[in-house]
Amino acid sequence: MRQIVLDTETTGLDPTQGHRIIEIGCVEIENRKLTGSHFQVYLNPERDIDEAAIEVHGLTSEFLLDKPKFSDIYKEFIQFIQGSELIIHNAPFDVGFINSELAKLKFKEKDVGQICTILDTLVFARDKHPGQRNSLDALCKRYEINNNHRELHGALLDAEILADVYLAMTSGQSALELSEGISHAFSAGKKRRKLDPNRPPAPILYASKDEVQEHNKRLSDIEKSSEDGCLWLKLEPTPKIT
C-alpha cells in the first residue's frame, strides 16, 4: 500500500474566511517503510498572515512573496498524492484547506477524498488512547519519538514526525495481522487430528512413599524459611504417606 503522510501550514485557521495554504509537506510510505520520496513547497498566499499563525510556523509574507502560487504547483501535488492513502493528523483542517484551494481553481475533483483515501491519526489515537492527550507532541512523548529539533511547526518536518508516530502506533496492529495470517495459513495447510475413541486410558502414576516424604520435607523447609510461610500448605493439606 502506498501512503502519503501530509501536513500543511496556513495563514490562519479558517479557509471560509479567506485563509490559505502557505506550505505543503508530504512523505511517502510503502509497505510500512519510508521511501525517502517527499513533496514540499512554500506558497505565496496573496494575502496577509495572522500574527498568531506566524508565532506557530514562523513564515512571513516577506519570505513567501517570491514563492509559487497554489495554481502553479497543484498538478504536481495531485500527481504525487493520487491514489494513495493520506495520513493526516486532524484531517478535517488540512483537507478543508486543500479542498478550498481546489475550488478556487475550479478543479474537476472538488474533494481530495475523491482522489485519495484519508486516515485521520487524531481519530485513530483517540480510539487507541481514550481520555488522554493526543496532540502530535503528546504522541511523540508516548511513543518516544524524538521531536526536540522542532522549535517551530513546519509542514515537511511535522509530516516526517507524524510518519514515525503512525508507524509506532500501528506496529502492534501489524504484528497482530501477521500473526493471524500465519495462524490461518498454518491451520489451512494442516488437517485437524482427532483422538481415537478406542484408545486405552492413560495410566495413573502415584508418588512413592519416599517421594511423598521428600515433598513434605521441602514444603516444611519453605514454611520455616519464608516470612509468609508456604502458600502451598495453606491451599491444600500435606500429602499423606500411604
C-alpha positions in Angstrom: 0.0 0.0 0.0 1.2 3.5 -0.9 0.6 6.0 1.9 1.3 9.7 2.0 1.8 11.5 5.3 0.7 15.1 4.8 0.7 18.3 6.7 0.1 22.0 5.8 0.8 25.4 7.2 -1.7 28.2 6.7 -2.3 31.9 7.0 -5.0 31.3 9.7 -7.5 28.8 11.0 -10.5 29.0 8.6 -10.5 28.7 4.8 -14.1 30.1 4.7 -12.6 33.4 5.9 -10.2 33.5 3.0 -7.2 31.9 4.8 -4.9 29.9 2.5 -2.2 27.3 2.5 1.4 28.6 2.6 3.3 25.3 2.9 2.6 21.7 2.0 4.8 18.8 3.2 4.4 15.1 2.3 6.5 12.0 2.8 5.8 8.6 1.2 5.5 5.3 2.9 5.3 2.0 1.1 4.8 -1.4 2.8 5.3 0.4 6.2 8.7 1.8 5.2 9.7 5.4 4.5 10.8 5.5 0.8 12.7 8.8 1.1 10.4 10.3 -1.6 8.8 13.6 -0.5 6.9 16.7 -1.7 7.4 20.0 -0.1 6.6 23.6 -1.3 6.2 27.0 0.1 3.3 29.0 -1.4 2.5 32.7 -1.9 -1.0 33.1 -0.3 -1.5 36.6 -1.9 -2.8 37.8 1.5 -1.7 38.7 5.0 -0.8 36.1 7.6 -2.3 36.2 11.0 0.2 37.1 13.8 -0.9 34.0 15.8 -0.1 31.8 12.8 3.3 33.3 12.4 4.1 32.5 16.0 3.4 28.9 15.2 5.3 28.4 11.9 7.4 31.5 11.6 6.6 32.0 7.9 6.2 35.7 6.9 4.6 37.4 3.9 8.1 38.8 3.0 9.5 35.3 2.9 6.7 33.9 0.8 6.5 36.9 -1.7 8.5 35.2 -4.4 7.2 31.7 -3.9 4.8 30.0 -6.4 1.1 30.1 -6.0 -1.0 27.0 -5.4 -2.3 27.3 -9.0 1.4 26.9 -10.2 2.0 23.6 -8.4 -1.3 21.8 -8.0 -0.8 19.4 -10.9 2.5 18.2 -9.4 0.9 18.0 -6.0 -2.1 16.0 -7.2 0.2 13.7 -9.2 2.2 12.9 -6.0 -0.8 12.0 -3.8 -3.1 10.5 -6.5 -4.5 7.1 -5.5 -2.7 7.0 -2.1 -4.0 6.8 1.4 -3.4 10.2 3.0 -2.3 10.1 6.7 -3.1 13.4 8.4 -3.3 14.5 12.0 -6.7 16.3 12.4 -7.6 15.7 8.8 -10.6 18.0 8.5 -8.3 21.0 9.0 -5.8 20.2 6.2 -8.4 18.6 3.9 -10.7 21.7 4.3 -7.8 24.0 3.1 -6.8 21.7 0.2 -10.4 21.5 -1.0 -10.7 25.3 -0.7 -7.7 25.7 -2.9 -9.0 23.2 -5.4 -12.4 25.0 -5.5 -10.6 28.3 -6.4 -9.1 26.6 -9.4 -12.4 25.0 -10.5 -10.6 21.7 -10.3 -12.7 18.8 -11.7 -12.4 17.0 -8.4 -13.8 19.2 -5.6 -12.8 17.0 -2.7 -9.4 15.4 -2.2 -11.3 12.5 -0.8 -12.3 11.7 -4.4 -8.7 11.0 -5.4 -7.3 9.6 -2.1 -8.5 7.7 0.9 -7.9 9.5 4.2 -6.8 8.3 7.6 -7.1 10.8 10.5 -4.4 9.8 13.0 -6.1 12.1 15.6 -9.3 10.0 15.5 -7.1 6.8 15.5 -5.2 8.0 18.5 -8.3 8.9 20.4 -9.7 5.5 19.8 -6.5 3.9 20.9 -5.9 6.2 23.9 -9.3 7.4 25.1 -9.2 10.2 27.7 -5.6 11.1 27.0 -3.9 14.0 25.2 -3.4 13.0 21.6 -1.7 16.0 20.1 1.4 15.3 17.9 3.7 16.4 20.7 1.8 14.1 23.2 2.1 11.2 20.9 5.8 11.8 20.3 6.3 11.6 24.1 4.1 8.5 24.4 5.9 6.6 21.7 9.3 8.0 22.5 9.7 9.8 19.1 12.4 12.5 19.3 11.0 15.9 18.3 13.4 18.1 20.2 14.7 19.5 16.9 11.3 21.1 16.3 11.3 24.7 17.6 8.6 25.9 15.1 6.0 23.9 13.2 6.9 23.1 9.6 4.8 21.1 7.2 7.5 18.7 6.0 9.1 18.4 9.4 5.7 17.6 11.0 4.9 15.1 8.3 8.2 13.3 9.0 7.4 13.2 12.7 3.8 12.1 12.1 5.1 9.3 9.8 7.3 8.0 12.7 4.3 8.3 15.2 1.9 6.5 12.8 4.3 3.6 12.3 4.8 3.3 16.0 1.1 3.5 16.7 0.3 0.7 14.2 3.2 -1.6 14.8 1.3 -3.8 17.2 -1.6 -4.0 14.8 0.7 -5.0 12.0 2.2 -7.8 14.2 -1.3 -9.0 15.1 -2.3 -9.1 11.5 0.9 -11.0 10.6 0.3 -13.5 13.5 -3.3 -14.1 12.4 -2.2 -14.6 8.8 0.4 -17.2 9.8 -2.1 -18.9 12.1 -4.7 -19.0 9.3 -2.1 -20.3 6.8 -0.9 -23.0 9.2 -4.4 -24.2 10.0 -5.4 -24.1 6.4 -2.5 -26.4 5.4 -3.0 -28.9 8.2 -5.7 -31.4 8.8 -7.2 -31.4 12.2 -6.3 -34.5 14.2 -9.0 -36.4 16.0 -8.4 -38.6 19.1 -9.1 -42.3 18.7 -12.1 -43.0 20.9 -11.0 -46.6 21.3 -7.5 -45.8 22.7 -6.7 -47.2 26.2 -7.0 -44.8 29.1 -3.8 -43.1 30.3 -2.2 -44.8 33.3 -2.3 -43.0 36.7 1.1 -43.0 38.4 1.1 -42.4 42.2 4.0 -40.9 44.2 6.1 -43.5 46.1 6.5 -43.3 49.9 10.0 -41.8 49.6 8.8 -39.2 47.1 5.9 -38.1 49.4 8.4 -37.8 52.3 10.8 -35.7 50.2 7.9 -33.5 49.1 6.7 -32.9 52.6 10.2 -32.1 53.8 10.5 -29.5 51.0 7.3 -27.8 52.0 8.3 -27.7 55.7 11.6 -26.1 54.8 9.8 -23.4 52.8 7.4 -22.8 55.7 10.3 -22.2 58.1 12.4 -20.0 55.8 9.7 -17.8 54.3 8.2 -14.8 56.2 4.8 -15.5 54.6 5.0 -19.3 55.1 4.4 -21.9 52.4 1.4 -20.9 50.3 1.0 -24.5 49.1 0.4 -25.7 52.7 -2.4 -23.0 53.1 -4.1 -24.1 49.9 -4.1 -27.9 50.3 -3.2 -30.3 53.1 0.2 -32.1 53.3 0.1 -35.3 51.3 -0.2 -38.3 53.5 2.2 -41.2 53.3 0.3 -44.5 52.5 
